[in-house]
Amino acid sequence: MPTSQQSNEVSAKDAVVSPAIGLRGWLRWIWRQLTSMRTALILLLLLAAAAVPGSVFPQRSADPNGVTAYFDANPVLAPILDKVQLFDVYTSAWFSAIYILLFTSLIGCVLPRTAAHARALRLPPVPTPKNLKRMPAYKSVTLNTKKSQDALLAEAQALLKKQGYRVAREGEGSVGSVSAERGYLRETGNLVFHLALMGVLLAVGIGGGLSYSGQRVLVEGESFVNNLAGYDSFSPGTFFNESQLVPFSVRLDKFEVDFYRDKTLKNQANAGTPTDFRAYVTTTLGASGKSTNGRIRVNEPLSMPNANIYLTGNGYAPSITIRDSGGQIVYSGTTSFLPQDPNYTSLGVIKVTDVPKQYGIISFFYPTVGTLSTGALTSIYPDAALPLLSMNVYEGDLGINGGQPKNVFALDIKNMKQIAGGKSGVKGLRLQLGETVKLPKNLGTVTFDGLKRFASLDVDYNPGGVWVLVFALLALAGLTTSLLVPRRRVWIRKTETGFEVAALARGDDPVLEKVVSELVSQLSPNKTRVTKVAKTAIAKKQKEADE
């Protein structure tokens, strides 16, 4: 009986010792895992999931004002979300990591398959198997005529070529056969789909890096020049260069809005609904100085060199003049008011700084003024039928001397005292079009001079947009081809008494038996006898279902 020491020695000898993988082995294993189709599908799903926050949270590249509003509404949560780049999803480190890994996985997965497919296209069809009876579709035919079998094979070869098969003639004498195959276009379509998907990713990445987006609010009669200083906000791509901005200017000549009016008074619920927006502009190219009239509508951008100009918003811009107690103008101009509801009740802020004591005005504009049951003013229709301005006045430090940027559409009243409106004891100011009223505390007067409209324009440039469309259409064509084209192999071989036909498909092919039957009927003379028919997989399933 062996001792425990002898048992341990035997166990040590029989133990399997794995070789050290080493750094090169680990790198090879990681590469194979990364370039597998399973990993590519997982990364594609992760990319789709990672894009979801981009539609949930406002993005700085598309909606900088929305980001600012989110910070104002969520002062505690917003900085935390910003640290994980949820307001810059598509340029974030984690989204870029998934994007790059997916791109690498697709390259490592598709390129070797493409090379293998190219080699397979140059190879002849596979040799005829020795036992065709094992094929899913098979028929053996006995010839009752004196037709030459060699002539039959030649006829089969010509017939299969006509049907789009790649054909090869094999053997001589009694062992002659024809091997044919078709459906390589299926794999070609599959590869085109994946290569086009890589093209989409590449176009999105490069196009996004070279893209830019700028926003500008224009009041009727105002112009802006296509340079960095001409935009209210600007979001460049990673690879953006200022030389991409082609010099041109845009002047807003007129802005029109059509509102629904029901003259029959039968559909008052939709009264005031906007039906069309039109911005009439004049564009001037800096290089040529040529001016062109254009029109911008919703979903109908104006094309300019390296830019498309979109209409994204609109509103009213009252013209206001403020004079001090001595009659000197201290503020004059049109001020854009932001719409607050569908009837264009709009909010605007005026800051008067050229006076001994600074003051600000929070003003509401009502295109067609009405009164609620509570006595508060409101707009009852979006068109300017009965315009009115209401103003609350605040005196004190506007906070603009500290060097920090301030929102032009907001008034920080923390260090200010209200001197008109609210609980100040002085009624808020109300002005109809053309009217002048006195400011409180002998500050002077304010005049409602006129009314204009403004348009919010978005200037976008993305050179990858066209290529994304091209590659997307290629991907659709490749996917359709890979789904519709069958992959099939057919063999026809001489026998002592006639010939036999067999077929094999890659994947499901419900017409495989029909293909064999048609070949038999086309190759056989009128007087033939089918001596043997193999059961196909479909016939077996049908029989099992019948039982």
LINZIHU-V502454 format. One line per field, one symbol per residue. ss: DSSP state (~ for helix, > for strand, _ for the rest). psi: psi as a letter, one per 30 degrees, with the letter a starting at -180 (. if undefined). A space follows every 10 residues. Layout:
# LINZIHU-V502454
ss->???
psi->???
This chain:
# LINZIHU-V502454
ss->___~~~~~~~ ~~~~______ _~~~~~~~~~ ~~~~__~~~~ ~~~~~~~~~~ _~~~~~____ ___~~~~~~~ ~~~___~~~~ ~~~_____~~ ~_~~~~~~~~ ~~~~~~~~~~ ~~~~~~~~~~ ~~________ _~~~__>>>> >>>_____~~ ~~~~~~~~~~ ~~___>>>>> __~~~_>>>> >>_~~~~~~~ ~~~~~~~~~~ ~~~~~~~~~~ _>>>>>>>>_ __>>>__~~~ __>>>>____ _~~~___>>> >>>>>>>>>_ _______~~~ ___>>>>>>> >>>>>_____ >>>>>>>__> _>>>__>>>> >>>>>>>>>> >>>_____>> >>>>>>_>>_ _____>>>>> >>______>> >>>>>>_>>> >_____>>>> >____>_>>> >>>>>>____ __________ _____>>>>> ________>> >>___>>>_~ ~~__>>>>>> >>>>>>>>>> >___~~~~~~ ~~~~~~~~~~ ~~~~___>>> >>>>___>>> >>>>>_____ _~~~~~~~~~ ~~~____>>> >>>___~~~~ ~~~~~~_
psi->kkleeeeeee eeefkkjklk eleeeeeeee eeeegleeee eeeeeeeeef fefffekkke feieeeeeee eefifeeeee eefghffhef gleeeeeeee eeeeeeefee eeeeeeeeee ffkllklkle jffflekkkk kkkglgkkee eeeeeeeeee eeggkkkkkk llbfgklkkk llgffeeeee eeeeeeeeee eeeeeeeeef llkkkkkklk flllkileff kekkjllegk kfffjkjllk kjekkkkkkk kjffgfhfeg kfkkfkkkjk lkkkkeefgk kkklkklkgi lkklkgkkkk jfllakjkkk kkkafggkkf kklkkkkkkf lfggjkklkk kjfhlejkll kjkkkjejkl klfffkllkf kflieikkkk kkkkkakfgf fffkkkkfgl jjgeglkkfk lbgffkklkk klkflklkll hhfblkkjea klllkjkkjk kjffeeeeee eeeeeeeeee efffkkkkkk kkkklefclk klkkljakjf geeeeeeeee effklejlkj fkkkkleeee eeeeee.
